[in-house]
Amino acid sequence: AGAGWAAARIGAASAAAEAAGASAQVSASDALPIGVGRAMIERLPLGLMLLDGAGRVMFENTAAEDVLERRTLGMPGAAALRAPALSEAIARALGESRGAELDVTLQRSKERMLHAHVHPLPRATGAAGEPAVMILLEDRTRIVKAEALRRDFIANASHELKTPLASIAGFIETLQGHARGDAEATDRFLAIMSAQAERMKRLVEDLLSLNRIEINEHVLPRGPADVAEAAREAIAAMRPVAEAEGGAVLDDLPPGPVVIRGSHEELVQVFVNLIENAVKYAGPSGPIRVCREPPAATRPGMVGVSVVDQGPGIAREHLPRLTERFYRVDVARSRERGGTGLGLAIAKHILNRHRGDLTVTSVLGQGARFTVWLPGPPDQPAAAAPSRTAETAGA
């Protein structure tokens, strides 16, 4: 459906632009084809460029400037675009009146994936100031990256389910074979199979939870919700888990409620996921603290609550990817501890729904600090100075 919509959009824009070029007359002041309103051209959903017979840019709309990240009027089209495949297509359009449709990648401040149409235009007089080539540029970067994420997600989810399924199938085969009648082996294998089934159950539950949250991510919760109460409920739920691992969870939150617009259950899930993550990776290295952040000058009106551990820390290169689905710093340890690789992704999407954010700071050997930022109540005090997490790396 998405591809069909894109094709229809390109077709409509192409028809409009060709109609513009067909007039074969250009205003000397701004190179806009006579008879076509500037508003129509500027509102085209694609980048539009017109080249003259010498291959120089004689018109570009705002969308084209945005894609190329600069104005290119008067420049050779090949130099403006800086893509060999497009340069060749322009040369063919000028020299052989042959059109082309192609995908190209441009390196600008960030990598952009474009779908381009290069069309030769009918020329009435052959004059130098007459449009000769039209180029339409559709920025498909987000679509391409979304498709890549979807493929990675399916591959990762399949792998996560395949491993325990293969284990269970292997034990069933063993129990049906030489281990039949061996009570001790049967009990041991059934215990392992039960653990693997539980792992799959957690994964499916997390996948369903993530899907539900993503569907409603654009809908702001109606609330009200007490952030402090949600954090304390998560602390109470996770304290026995931490103690079983030889650790502890400390409540360092100031007294009193912090009521915002939000979902209590979802905020509890955020703090449970963050504390659980700290328990898994920090272990008994020291107590896990849940504390309030001072107001941050860089986040006016926001409430900050941090989960701080004293574990081994996280290398800087991992910080930006921590909230990606199935991303793990230590794959073996995560699976050993029953992690699905979705906890931080779920937390991120819940905070997106609340118009909040999750930041992470960490130094190897000195633990990690995960800070939840949420839009605060109207009477939230202004910040006098940046907080300790003001210069964090977004997760």
C-alpha positions as CSV (number, residue, x, y, z in Angstrom):
1,A,0.0,0.0,0.0
2,G,2.9,2.4,0.9
3,A,4.6,1.8,-2.4
4,G,1.4,2.4,-4.3
5,W,0.8,5.6,-2.5
6,A,4.3,6.8,-3.2
7,A,3.9,5.9,-6.9
8,A,0.7,7.9,-7.1
9,R,2.3,10.8,-5.3
10,I,5.2,10.8,-7.7
11,G,2.9,10.5,-10.7
12,A,0.8,13.5,-9.6
13,A,3.8,15.6,-8.9
14,S,5.4,14.6,-12.2
15,A,2.3,15.5,-14.1
16,A,2.1,18.9,-12.4
17,A,5.8,19.6,-13.0
18,E,5.7,18.5,-16.7
19,A,2.7,20.8,-17.2
20,A,4.9,23.6,-15.7
21,G,7.8,22.8,-18.0
22,A,5.6,22.5,-21.0
23,S,5.0,26.3,-20.9
24,A,8.6,26.6,-21.9
25,Q,8.7,30.1,-20.6
26,V,10.6,31.2,-17.5
27,S,10.4,34.4,-15.5
28,A,13.7,36.2,-15.6
29,S,13.4,37.2,-12.0
30,D,13.0,33.8,-10.3
31,A,12.9,31.2,-13.1
32,L,9.4,30.1,-12.1
33,P,7.3,28.8,-15.2
34,I,4.7,31.4,-16.1
35,G,1.1,30.3,-15.5
36,V,2.0,28.1,-12.5
37,G,1.6,29.6,-9.1
38,R,4.6,29.5,-6.8
39,A,2.4,28.1,-4.0
40,M,1.6,25.1,-6.2
41,I,5.2,24.3,-6.9
42,E,6.3,24.9,-3.3
43,R,3.6,22.6,-2.0
44,L,4.7,19.7,-4.1
45,P,5.4,16.8,-1.7
46,L,8.7,16.1,-3.6
47,G,11.8,18.0,-4.4
48,L,11.6,19.6,-7.8
49,M,14.5,20.9,-9.9
50,L,14.6,22.3,-13.4
51,L,17.8,22.3,-15.4
52,D,18.5,24.4,-18.5
53,G,20.1,23.1,-21.8
54,A,23.5,23.5,-20.3
55,G,22.5,21.3,-17.3
56,R,22.5,24.2,-14.8
57,V,19.8,24.5,-12.1
58,M,17.4,27.2,-13.0
59,F,14.7,26.4,-10.5
60,E,14.4,24.4,-7.2
61,N,11.5,24.3,-4.7
62,T,11.9,24.3,-1.0
63,A,11.6,20.5,-0.7
64,A,14.6,20.2,-3.0
65,E,16.6,22.7,-1.0
66,D,15.8,20.7,2.2
67,V,16.9,17.4,0.7
68,L,20.2,18.9,-0.7
69,E,20.6,21.1,2.5
70,R,21.5,24.1,0.4
71,R,20.5,26.4,-2.5
72,T,21.8,25.3,-5.8
73,L,20.5,27.8,-8.3
74,G,23.0,28.4,-11.1
75,M,25.1,25.4,-10.2
76,P,25.6,22.5,-12.7
77,G,23.0,19.8,-11.8
78,A,25.7,17.2,-11.4
79,A,27.6,19.3,-8.9
80,A,24.5,20.2,-7.0
81,L,23.4,16.6,-6.6
82,R,26.9,15.0,-6.2
83,A,25.7,11.5,-7.2
84,P,27.4,9.8,-10.1
85,A,24.3,7.8,-11.1
86,L,22.2,11.0,-11.2
87,S,24.9,12.8,-13.2
88,E,24.8,10.1,-15.8
89,A,21.0,10.2,-15.9
90,I,21.1,14.0,-16.5
91,A,23.6,13.6,-19.3
92,R,21.4,11.1,-21.0
93,A,18.3,13.3,-20.6
94,L,20.2,16.3,-22.2
95,G,22.0,14.4,-24.9
96,E,19.6,11.6,-25.8
97,S,16.2,12.8,-24.4
98,R,16.1,9.6,-22.3
99,G,14.4,9.6,-18.9
100,A,15.4,7.6,-15.9
101,E,14.1,6.4,-12.6
102,L,16.6,5.4,-9.9
103,D,17.5,5.1,-6.3
104,V,20.5,7.0,-5.0
105,T,22.2,7.7,-1.7
106,L,23.4,11.2,-0.9
107,Q,25.9,12.0,1.8
108,R,25.0,15.2,3.5
109,S,24.9,16.0,7.2
110,K,23.2,12.7,7.4
111,E,22.8,9.9,4.8
112,R,19.7,10.4,2.6
113,M,18.2,7.7,0.5
114,L,16.3,9.2,-2.5
115,H,14.1,7.9,-5.2
116,A,14.7,10.1,-8.3
117,H,12.9,10.7,-11.6
118,V,14.9,12.4,-14.3
119,H,12.7,13.6,-17.3
120,P,13.7,15.4,-20.5
121,L,11.2,18.2,-21.2
122,P,9.9,19.2,-24.6
123,R,11.6,22.4,-25.8
124,A,9.8,24.9,-28.0
125,T,12.7,27.1,-29.0
126,G,15.9,25.5,-27.7
127,A,16.8,28.8,-26.1
128,A,19.4,28.8,-23.3
129,G,16.9,29.9,-20.7
130,E,14.4,27.2,-21.5
131,P,13.8,24.2,-19.1
132,A,15.4,21.1,-20.5
133,V,15.4,18.6,-17.7
134,M,13.1,18.1,-14.7
135,I,14.3,16.1,-11.7
136,L,11.9,14.9,-8.9
137,L,13.4,13.8,-5.6
138,E,11.5,11.7,-3.1
139,D,13.3,11.4,0.3
140,R,12.7,7.8,1.3
141,T,15.2,7.7,4.1
142,R,12.7,7.1,6.8
143,I,10.9,4.5,4.8
144,V,14.1,2.6,4.0
145,K,15.2,2.7,7.6
146,A,11.8,1.6,8.8
147,E,11.9,-1.3,6.4
148,A,15.4,-2.2,7.7
149,L,14.2,-2.0,11.3
150,R,11.2,-4.2,10.4
151,R,13.5,-6.8,8.8
152,D,15.9,-6.7,11.8
153,F,13.0,-7.0,14.2
154,I,11.5,-10.1,12.4
155,A,14.9,-11.7,12.2
156,N,15.7,-11.0,15.9
157,A,12.3,-12.1,17.1
158,S,12.5,-15.3,15.0
159,H,16.0,-16.0,16.4
160,E,14.9,-15.4,20.0
161,L,12.0,-17.8,19.6
162,K,14.0,-20.4,17.6
163,T,16.6,-21.0,20.2
164,P,14.3,-22.1,23.1
165,L,12.1,-24.0,20.6
166,A,15.1,-25.9,19.4
167,S,16.1,-26.7,22.9
168,I,12.6,-27.9,23.9
169,A,12.4,-30.1,20.7
170,G,15.8,-31.6,21.5
171,F,14.8,-32.6,25.0
172,I,11.5,-34.0,23.8
173,E,13.4,-36.2,21.3
174,T,15.8,-37.3,24.0
175,L,12.9,-38.2,26.4
176,Q,11.2,-40.1,23.6
177,G,14.5,-42.0,23.0
178,H,17.3,-43.3,25.2
179,A,16.1,-41.2,28.3
180,R,12.7,-42.8,28.3
181,G,12.0,-44.2,31.7
182,D,15.0,-42.4,33.4
183,A,13.2,-40.5,36.1
184,E,16.2,-38.3,37.1
185,A,16.9,-37.3,33.5
186,T,13.1,-36.7,32.9
187,D,12.9,-34.3,35.9
188,R,16.0,-32.4,34.9
189,F,15.0,-32.1,31.2
190,L,11.4,-31.0,32.2
191,A,12.8,-28.3,34.4
192,I,15.0,-27.0,31.5
193,M,12.0,-27.2,29.2
194,S,9.9,-25.3,31.6
195,A,12.5,-22.5,31.9
196,Q,12.7,-22.3,28.1
197,A,8.9,-22.1,27.8
198,E,8.9,-19.3,30.4
199,R,11.5,-17.5,28.4
200,M,9.3,-17.7,25.3
201,K,6.3,-16.6,27.3
202,R,8.1,-13.5,28.5
203,L,9.3,-12.7,25.0
204,V,5.7,-13.0,23.6
205,E,4.3,-10.9,26.4
206,D,7.0,-8.2,25.8
207,L,6.3,-8.2,22.1
208,L,2.6,-7.8,22.7
209,S,3.2,-5.0,25.2
210,L,5.6,-3.2,22.8
211,N,3.1,-3.5,20.0
212,R,0.2,-2.2,22.1
213,I,2.3,0.8,23.3
214,E,3.5,1.7,19.8
215,I,-0.1,1.6,18.5
216,N,-1.1,4.2,21.2
217,E,2.1,6.1,21.2
218,H,0.6,9.2,19.6
219,V,-2.2,9.4,22.2
220,L,-1.3,11.3,25.3
221,P,-2.5,9.5,28.5
222,R,-5.4,11.2,30.2
223,G,-4.0,10.7,33.8
224,P,-3.6,11.8,36.4
225,A,-0.6,9.7,37.6
226,D,1.8,10.2,40.6
227,V,5.3,9.6,39.4
228,A,6.7,9.1,42.9
229,E,4.0,6.6,43.7
230,A,4.7,4.7,40.5
231,A,8.4,4.6,41.2
232,R,7.8,3.4,44.8
233,E,5.4,0.6,43.6
234,A,8.2,-0.5,41.2
235,I,10.7,-0.5,44.0
236,A,8.5,-2.6,46.2
237,A,8.0,-5.1,43.4
238,M,11.7,-5.4,42.5
239,R,13.2,-5.3,46.0
240,P,12.8,-9.0,46.6
241,V,14.3,-9.8,43.2
242,A,17.3,-7.6,44.0
243,E,17.7,-9.2,47.5
244,A,17.6,-12.7,46.0
245,E,20.6,-11.6,43.9
246,G,22.5,-10.3,46.9
247,G,21.7,-6.6,46.1
248,A,19.3,-4.0,47.3
249,V,17.0,-1.2,46.0
250,L,17.0,2.0,48.0
251,D,14.1,4.6,47.9
252,D,15.9,8.0,47.9
253,L,12.8,9.9,46.6
254,P,11.7,12.9,48.6
255,P,8.3,12.7,50.3
256,G,5.2,13.9,48.7
257,P,3.4,13.2,45.4
258,V,4.4,14.4,41.9
259,V,1.2,14.3,39.9
260,I,1.4,14.6,36.1
261,R,-0.8,13.6,33.2
262,G,0.0,10.0,32.6
263,S,-0.8,6.3,33.0
264,H,0.1,4.9,36.4
265,E,0.4,1.3,35.1
266,E,2.7,2.3,32.3
267,L,5.0,4.4,34.5
268,V,5.2,1.5,36.9
269,Q,6.3,-0.6,34.0
270,V,9.0,1.9,33.0
271,F,10.5,1.9,36.5
272,V,10.2,-1.9,36.9
273,N,12.1,-2.3,33.6
274,L,14.8,0.1,34.6
275,I,15.3,-1.4,38.1
276,E,15.2,-5.0,36.6
277,N,17.8,-3.9,34.1
278,A,20.1,-2.6,36.9
279,V,19.6,-5.8,38.9
280,K,20.5,-8.0,35.9
281,Y,23.7,-6.1,34.9
282,A,24.9,-4.5,38.2
283,G,24.4,-7.6,40.4
284,P,25.4,-7.3,44.0
285,S,28.0,-4.6,43.3
286,G,26.2,-2.1,45.5
287,P,22.7,-0.8,46.2
288,I,20.5,0.5,43.4
289,R,19.2,3.9,44.2
290,V,16.0,5.5,42.9
291,C,16.2,9.3,43.4
292,R,14.8,12.6,42.2
293,E,16.8,14.8,39.9
294,P,17.1,18.5,40.6
295,P,15.4,20.8,38.0
296,A,17.4,21.0,34.9
297,A,17.9,24.2,33.0
298,T,18.0,22.2,29.7
299,R,14.6,20.6,30.5
300,P,12.4,23.4,32.0
301,G,9.2,22.1,33.6
302,M,10.3,18.5,33.5
303,V,10.4,16.0,36.4
304,G,13.4,13.7,36.5
305,V,13.7,10.4,38.4
306,S,16.9,8.3,38.1
307,V,17.7,4.7,38.7
308,V,21.4,4.6,39.6
309,D,23.5,1.4,39.9
310,Q,27.1,0.7,40.9
311,G,27.7,-2.0,38.3
312,P,30.5,-2.3,35.7
313,G,29.2,0.6,33.6
314,I,28.4,0.8,29.9
315,A,30.9,1.8,27.2
316,R,30.1,5.0,25.4
317,E,29.5,3.4,22.0
318,H,26.6,1.4,23.4
319,L,24.7,4.3,24.9
320,P,22.8,5.5,21.8
321,R,21.6,2.0,21.0
322,L,20.4,0.8,24.4
323,T,16.7,1.3,23.6
324,E,16.8,-0.5,20.3
325,R,14.8,-3.7,20.2
326,F,16.8,-6.8,21.1
327,Y,20.0,-4.7,21.5
328,R,22.2,-6.1,24.3
329,V,25.5,-4.9,25.6
330,D,26.3,-8.5,26.9
331,V,24.2,-11.0,24.9
332,A,25.2,-14.0,26.9
333,R,24.6,-12.5,30.3
334,S,21.2,-11.1,29.2
335,R,20.0,-14.5,28.0
336,E,21.4,-16.2,31.0
337,R,19.5,-13.8,33.3
338,G,16.2,-14.3,31.3
339,G,16.3,-10.9,29.5
340,T,14.2,-10.5,26.3
341,G,16.1,-7.5,25.0
342,L,12.9,-5.4,24.9
343,G,12.7,-3.9,28.4
344,L,14.4,-0.6,27.5
345,A,12.6,-0.3,24.2
346,I,9.3,-0.6,26.0
347,A,10.4,2.0,28.5
348,K,11.4,4.4,25.6
349,H,8.0,4.0,23.8
350,I,6.0,4.5,27.0
351,L,8.0,7.7,27.7
352,N,7.4,8.9,24.1
353,R,3.7,8.5,24.7
354,H,4.0,10.6,27.8
355,R,6.0,13.2,25.8
356,G,9.0,12.3,28.0
357,D,12.5,11.1,27.5
358,L,15.1,8.6,28.8
359,T,18.7,9.6,29.2
360,V,21.7,7.5,30.2
361,T,25.1,8.4,31.6
362,S,27.7,5.9,32.4
363,V,31.4,5.5,33.0
364,L,33.1,2.1,32.8
365,G,33.7,0.8,36.3
366,Q,31.5,3.4,37.9
367,G,27.9,2.2,37.2
368,A,25.1,3.8,35.2
369,R,22.4,6.4,35.6
370,F,19.1,6.0,33.8
371,T,17.0,9.1,34.1
372,V,13.3,9.3,33.3
373,W,12.2,12.8,32.3
374,L,8.5,13.6,32.2
375,P,6.5,16.8,31.7
376,G,5.9,18.1,35.3
377,P,3.0,19.7,37.0
378,P,2.2,23.3,36.2
379,D,3.9,24.5,39.4
380,Q,7.2,22.7,38.6
381,P,9.9,25.1,39.8
382,A,12.3,26.6,37.2
383,A,15.9,25.4,37.1
384,A,18.7,27.5,38.5
385,A,21.4,25.4,36.9
386,P,21.8,22.2,34.8
387,S,21.4,18.9,36.6
388,R,24.0,16.2,36.6
389,T,22.2,14.5,33.7
390,A,21.9,17.6,31.6
391,E,24.7,16.4,29.3
392,T,23.6,12.9,28.8
393,A,23.7,10.7,25.8
394,G,20.2,9.9,24.6
395,A,19.3,6.2,24.7
